[in-house]
Amino acid sequence: DLPPAPSGRTYQLWAIATGKAPVSLGVFNPRPDGRITTAMAVPADLVFQVTAVTEEPAGGSPQPTQTPFLIGEVRRSE
């Protein structure tokens, strides 16, 4: 139920590892119904514990410019 980003803005997904700067996993914008299905490339050597979403300028940012409004813990099954 995520509304489309405002004009000139986009949502950006970040991988966050303890003690390291956030790494962008890509930008996205949901459909008008608030849903999104996407695949984002994750570098093979990137180990992270948290993902976060921010609203950024169109095209994305090299680092987050706002406090994330969605945060999720990554759990890996063995």
C-alpha positions as CSV (number, residue, x, y, z in Angstrom):
1,D,0.0,0.0,0.0
2,L,2.8,2.4,-0.8
3,P,1.6,5.5,-2.7
4,P,3.5,6.5,-5.9
5,A,6.4,8.8,-5.1
6,P,5.8,12.5,-5.7
7,S,6.6,14.0,-9.1
8,G,10.4,14.2,-9.5
9,R,11.0,11.7,-6.7
10,T,11.5,7.9,-6.5
11,Y,11.9,5.3,-3.7
12,Q,15.3,3.8,-3.2
13,L,16.2,0.5,-1.4
14,W,19.3,0.4,0.7
15,A,21.3,-2.5,2.2
16,I,22.7,-1.6,5.6
17,A,25.6,-3.5,7.2
18,T,26.6,-2.8,10.8
19,G,29.3,-0.1,10.9
20,K,29.2,0.6,7.1
21,A,27.6,3.1,4.8
22,P,24.3,2.1,3.2
23,V,24.6,0.6,-0.3
24,S,21.9,1.3,-2.9
25,L,20.2,-1.8,-4.3
26,G,18.2,0.3,-6.8
27,V,15.2,2.6,-7.2
28,F,11.6,1.8,-7.7
29,N,8.1,3.2,-7.9
30,P,5.0,1.2,-7.1
31,R,1.9,0.8,-9.3
32,P,-1.1,3.0,-8.6
33,D,-2.5,0.3,-6.5
34,G,0.5,0.5,-4.1
35,R,2.1,-2.8,-5.1
36,I,5.5,-3.5,-6.5
37,T,7.2,-6.6,-7.9
38,T,10.8,-6.1,-8.8
39,A,14.2,-7.8,-8.8
40,M,17.3,-5.9,-7.6
41,A,20.9,-7.1,-8.1
42,V,22.8,-7.6,-4.9
43,P,26.6,-7.8,-5.1
44,A,27.7,-11.4,-4.2
45,D,30.2,-10.1,-1.6
46,L,27.6,-7.7,0.1
47,V,26.6,-8.9,3.6
48,F,24.0,-6.9,5.3
49,Q,21.5,-7.2,8.2
50,V,18.9,-4.5,7.3
51,T,17.2,-3.1,4.3
52,A,15.6,0.4,4.3
53,V,13.6,2.6,1.9
54,T,13.9,6.3,1.5
55,E,12.3,8.8,-0.9
56,E,15.0,10.3,-3.1
57,P,15.3,12.6,-6.1
58,A,14.4,10.9,-9.4
59,G,17.3,8.7,-10.5
60,G,18.3,8.0,-6.9
61,S,21.1,9.3,-4.6
62,P,24.6,8.0,-3.8
63,Q,23.6,8.0,-0.1
64,P,20.3,8.4,1.7
65,T,19.2,12.0,1.9
66,Q,16.4,11.3,4.4
67,T,15.6,9.1,7.4
68,P,14.3,5.7,6.1
69,F,10.5,5.3,6.4
70,L,10.5,1.5,6.0
71,I,13.1,-0.7,7.6
72,G,13.3,-4.5,7.5
73,E,15.6,-7.1,9.1
74,V,17.2,-9.6,6.8
75,R,17.0,-13.2,8.0
76,R,18.9,-15.9,6.2
77,S,17.9,-19.5,6.5
78,E,20.6,-22.1,6.9
